[in-house]
Amino acid sequence: MTLDVVIEENDNLTVESSETGITYEGRFRAAANEIAGSYWQGPYEAPLILHRPGTNAGTN
């Protein structure tokens, strides 16, 4: 997948791919060591939480 836009500003992350029509917008949550946000592809929207494998993400 080719990414056209990757913006990290303060605790916010935006990623876009025109090739796939995907957009992700999230916010880093330090207490949970994760990025929580929303994923869009066309009319479809879903929550999406990103975290490193092997961490205790989501337990806080």
N, C-alpha and C positions, 0 to 999 in steps of 0.2 A: 504494500500500500504506500502510495506517495503522499506525503503531508505537504500541504501548501502553506499552512499557517501554524506556527507554534508560538504562543505568547505566554510568557510567565511574568506576571506583574503583581508585586506584593505576594499575597497568598493565593492568587487566582491563576488558573491555567486554562487556556483555550487552544484546542487542536482542531484543524479542519483539513479535510481531504476532498477535493472536488472530484477526484477519480472515483471515489466510492459514495460521495454525497453524505459523508459522515462529519458531524460536529460534536465535540465534547467540550463542556464548560464545567469546571470544578473549582473547589476551594480547598486548600491544604488545611487539615485540622491536626495541629501539632499534638494535642492530647491523645488522639487516636492513631497518630502516625499514618494518616491516610489522606487521599484526595477524594472528596465526596462531591458528586455533581450529576449532570444529566447528559445523556447521549441522544443524538438525533440522527435519523437517517430517513430522509423524505418526511412523510407525515408521522413516522413512528418516533416516539420519545419514551425513554426509560431511565430510571435512576441507575447510576453506575458508580461504584466505589472502587478505587484503585489502591492497592496496598502491596507491599513487598511480601513474597512468600516467606513463611516461617516467622512472621511477626504476629503479635497478639492484636492485630487490627480488629476493630469492632467490639472489643471487650470493654471499652470505656464509655 
